[in-house]
Amino acid sequence: MTESTLLEVANGNYIVIEGNIGAGKTSLSKLLSDDLNARLILEEFSDNPFLPLFYKNPDRYAFPVELFFMTERHKQLQDLLLKGNLFQEYVVSDYIFSKTLLFAGQNLVDEELRLFQRLFHTLNASFPKPHLLVYLHRSVDDLLSNISKRGRDYEQDISAAYLLKIQQAYFDFFRMTEHDLSILILNVEGLDFINNPEHYQIVIDQLQKKYPKGLHHWSLK
């Protein structure tokens, strides 16, 4: 048994890595999946045809972009989360379905939001909760730097104000759900766990600990 495998023994077999745009959630999910031979679920955001239009004109395209995300996430989780795999005991995902409602709450208003909420609660009823939800926290300046480095054209119009709104929405969500989930907020500011094995091991060390339901914080500083 490798050190990284102990993480799953401690916290169950379904882990979600979350974070703001540019936090590194997909990269960390891939690393963990490789180490644990886990089934990997990655959000297919690039397939959303409304996303580039939304970043340029959010008021006009908020509802179609969120509706597309919700239906695609639901289909993907049905296919990959609810269907077993004899050769992969563990699941690592770079999103939780609840983020659908989290983002919609920031981008939709009035009747659109109420309709969206009804649809969400119907679709969400069948999904299991993750055994551990990990949120990668970085400063907005760090997020903007990462967004710039990866060079996706449609992301270059993302503002610091929008990232702050999303960050606050996550924190509000954690406070509402901390009695139902084990949530670990990792401050990974200054950590390059993609290219630096020592930094990756720092993250792994935290994930190997046992976390009861509630909100837990860790910072290098």
C-alpha positions in Angstrom: 0.0 0.0 0.0 1.4 3.4 -1.0 1.3 6.4 1.1 -1.2 8.1 -1.2 -3.6 5.1 -1.0 -4.0 5.8 2.8 -5.9 8.9 1.9 -8.8 6.8 0.5 -8.8 4.4 3.5 -9.2 7.4 5.8 -11.8 9.4 3.8 -13.8 6.9 1.8 -13.8 6.2 -1.9 -15.4 9.4 -3.4 -13.3 12.6 -3.3 -14.2 15.9 -5.0 -11.6 18.6 -5.7 -13.2 22.0 -6.0 -11.9 25.6 -6.4 -12.4 28.8 -8.1 -11.5 29.3 -11.8 -7.8 28.8 -12.2 -7.2 27.2 -8.7 -5.8 24.0 -10.1 -8.6 21.6 -9.3 -8.4 19.6 -12.6 -4.7 19.2 -12.4 -4.8 17.9 -8.8 -7.7 15.6 -9.7 -5.6 14.1 -12.5 -2.6 13.5 -10.2 -4.7 11.9 -7.5 -6.5 9.7 -10.0 -3.2 8.4 -11.3 -1.8 7.7 -7.8 -5.0 5.9 -6.7 -6.0 4.2 -10.0 -9.2 6.0 -9.5 -12.1 6.6 -11.9 -11.6 10.3 -13.0 -14.5 12.6 -13.6 -13.6 15.9 -15.2 -16.0 18.7 -16.0 -16.4 19.1 -19.8 -16.7 22.9 -19.6 -15.0 23.5 -23.0 -18.0 21.8 -24.8 -20.4 24.6 -23.6 -21.1 26.6 -26.7 -22.5 29.5 -24.6 -19.5 30.0 -22.4 -17.5 32.4 -24.6 -20.7 34.4 -25.2 -21.5 34.5 -21.5 -18.1 36.0 -20.5 -18.7 38.8 -23.1 -22.4 39.3 -22.3 -23.4 37.6 -19.0 -26.9 39.1 -18.7 -28.0 37.7 -22.0 -26.4 34.3 -21.9 -26.5 33.4 -18.2 -29.5 31.1 -18.4 -28.5 29.0 -21.4 -24.9 28.7 -20.1 -26.1 27.5 -16.7 -28.7 25.2 -18.1 -26.2 23.6 -20.5 -23.8 23.0 -17.6 -26.4 21.5 -15.4 -27.7 19.0 -18.0 -24.2 18.0 -19.1 -23.0 17.5 -15.5 -26.0 15.4 -14.7 -25.5 13.2 -17.7 -21.8 12.8 -17.0 -22.3 11.9 -13.3 -25.0 9.5 -14.2 -22.7 7.7 -16.6 -19.5 7.8 -14.6 -20.5 8.0 -10.9 -23.6 5.8 -10.6 -22.2 3.0 -12.8 -19.7 0.8 -11.1 -16.3 -0.2 -12.4 -14.8 -3.6 -11.3 -11.2 -2.4 -11.8 -11.5 1.1 -10.2 -12.6 1.2 -6.6 -12.2 4.9 -6.1 -13.6 8.0 -7.7 -12.0 11.5 -8.0 -13.9 14.3 -9.5 -13.0 17.9 -10.2 -16.5 19.2 -9.4 -19.5 18.6 -7.2 -23.0 18.8 -8.8 -24.0 21.4 -6.2 -21.7 23.9 -7.9 -24.4 24.0 -10.6 -26.7 25.9 -8.2 -23.8 27.8 -6.7 -22.9 29.4 -10.0 -26.5 29.9 -11.1 -27.2 31.8 -7.9 -24.5 34.3 -8.9 -25.6 34.6 -12.6 -29.4 34.2 -12.6 -32.2 36.4 -11.1 -35.9 36.2 -10.3 -38.0 33.7 -12.4 -35.0 32.3 -14.2 -33.3 31.4 -10.9 -36.5 29.9 -9.4 -37.1 27.7 -12.4 -33.4 26.7 -12.4 -33.6 25.8 -8.7 -36.6 23.5 -9.2 -34.8 21.7 -12.0 -31.7 21.4 -10.0 -33.3 19.8 -6.9 -35.1 17.3 -9.1 -31.8 16.2 -10.8 -29.7 16.3 -7.7 -31.8 13.9 -5.7 -30.1 10.7 -7.0 -26.5 11.6 -6.5 -24.4 10.4 -3.5 -22.5 12.9 -1.4 -18.7 12.9 -1.6 -16.8 11.5 1.4 -14.5 14.4 1.2 -14.8 17.8 -0.5 -11.5 19.6 -0.9 -11.5 23.3 -1.9 -8.3 24.7 -3.3 -8.1 28.3 -2.1 -5.9 30.9 -3.9 -5.9 34.7 -3.9 -7.7 36.5 -6.8 -4.3 37.7 -8.0 -3.0 34.2 -8.1 -6.1 33.0 -9.9 -5.8 35.7 -12.6 -2.2 34.8 -13.1 -3.1 31.2 -13.7 -5.9 32.1 -16.0 -3.6 34.3 -18.0 -0.9 31.5 -18.2 -3.2 28.8 -19.5 -4.3 31.2 -22.2 -7.9 30.2 -22.9 -9.3 33.1 -25.1 -12.8 33.0 -23.6 -11.4 33.3 -20.0 -9.4 36.5 -20.6 -12.4 38.7 -19.9 -12.9 37.2 -16.4 -12.7 40.0 -13.8 -11.3 40.1 -10.3 -14.8 41.1 -9.1 -16.4 38.0 -10.7 -13.8 35.7 -9.1 -14.5 37.3 -5.7 -18.2 36.7 -6.2 -17.6 33.0 -7.0 -15.3 32.7 -4.0 -17.9 34.1 -1.6 -20.5 31.8 -3.1 -18.4 28.8 -2.3 -17.8 30.0 1.3 -21.6 30.6 1.7 -22.2 27.1 0.4 -19.7 25.6 2.8 -21.4 27.2 5.8 -24.8 25.9 4.7 -23.6 22.3 4.1 -20.8 21.8 6.7 -23.1 19.6 8.9 -23.7 17.3 5.9 -20.2 17.1 4.3 -16.5 16.7 5.3 -15.0 19.9 3.8 -11.3 20.7 3.7 -10.3 24.2 2.6 -6.6 24.0 1.5 -4.8 27.3 1.1 -2.5 26.4 -1.8 -1.2 29.9 -2.4 2.4 29.6 -3.6 2.3 25.9 -4.0 3.1 24.4 -7.4 1.8 20.8 -6.9 1.9 20.2 -10.6 5.6 20.6 -11.2 7.0 20.3 -7.7 6.8 16.8 -6.1 7.5 18.3 -2.7 4.6 20.6 -3.0 2.4 17.8 -4.2 3.4 15.7 -1.1 2.4 18.6 1.1 -1.1 18.4 -0.3 -1.2 14.6 -0.1 -0.2 14.8 3.6 -3.3 16.8 4.3 -5.6 14.5 2.4 -4.3 11.5 4.3 -5.8 12.8 7.5 -9.3 11.8 8.7 -11.8 14.6 8.5 -15.2 14.3 10.3 -18.2 16.2 8.9 -17.7 19.9 9.2 -15.5 22.7 7.9 -11.7 22.2 8.2 -8.9 24.7 7.2 -5.3 24.2 6.4 -2.6 26.8 5.3 1.1 26.4 4.8 1.7 29.7 6.6 
